[in-house]
Amino acid sequence: MTKANLFTPLPDAFEGEIFDTLLSRAGTRLERIVSHGQCSPDGFWYEQAEGEWVLVLKGEAELGFEDGSAVRLGPGEYLDLAPGVRHRVNWTTPDEPTVWLALFYPP
């Protein structure tokens, strides 16, 4: 049994996003991601073999997609990304940390 808090200690993400695996089980992984004004580099796309369910707990973010569409997420909002969906982080809140939960699951 493990007890922890998603918000404390919150790592300093000024220099780059921080990814912490909170749980890993047979093909499924849960990560806490902390961003602070980061975005994906120009021309970079995430394209994963697994599905990804992502939830913003604190702050805000915008995800962009290959077709030119974008989705903005605030606290409590989530998105389920099917395997193979090309996406990127267009923007995260610059004046406070953005805290995400990302659940990766098999196709």
CORMO-V178299 format. One record per residue. N is the residue number from 1. RES is the residue in three letters. SS is DSSP state (@ for helix, = for strand, . for the rest). Layout:
N_RES_SS + N_RES_SS
//
This chain:
1_MET_. + 2_THR_. + 3_LYS_. + 4_ALA_. + 5_ASN_. + 6_LEU_. + 7_PHE_. + 8_THR_. + 9_PRO_. + 10_LEU_. + 11_PRO_. + 12_ASP_. + 13_ALA_. + 14_PHE_. + 15_GLU_. + 16_GLY_. + 17_GLU_. + 18_ILE_= + 19_PHE_= + 20_ASP_= + 21_THR_= + 22_LEU_= + 23_LEU_= + 24_SER_= + 25_ARG_= + 26_ALA_. + 27_GLY_. + 28_THR_= + 29_ARG_= + 30_LEU_= + 31_GLU_= + 32_ARG_= + 33_ILE_= + 34_VAL_= + 35_SER_= + 36_HIS_. + 37_GLY_. + 38_GLN_. + 39_CYS_. + 40_SER_. + 41_PRO_. + 42_ASP_. + 43_GLY_. + 44_PHE_. + 45_TRP_. + 46_TYR_= + 47_GLU_. + 48_GLN_. + 49_ALA_. + 50_GLU_. + 51_GLY_= + 52_GLU_= + 53_TRP_= + 54_VAL_= + 55_LEU_= + 56_VAL_= + 57_LEU_= + 58_LYS_= + 59_GLY_. + 60_GLU_. + 61_ALA_= + 62_GLU_= + 63_LEU_= + 64_GLY_= + 65_PHE_= + 66_GLU_. + 67_ASP_. + 68_GLY_. + 69_SER_. + 70_ALA_= + 71_VAL_= + 72_ARG_= + 73_LEU_= + 74_GLY_. + 75_PRO_. + 76_GLY_. + 77_GLU_. + 78_TYR_= + 79_LEU_= + 80_ASP_= + 81_LEU_= + 82_ALA_. + 83_PRO_. + 84_GLY_. + 85_VAL_. + 86_ARG_. + 87_HIS_= + 88_ARG_= + 89_VAL_= + 90_ASN_= + 91_TRP_= + 92_THR_= + 93_THR_. + 94_PRO_. + 95_ASP_. + 96_GLU_. + 97_PRO_. + 98_THR_= + 99_VAL_= + 100_TRP_= + 101_LEU_= + 102_ALA_= + 103_LEU_= + 104_PHE_= + 105_TYR_= + 106_PRO_. + 107_PRO_.
//
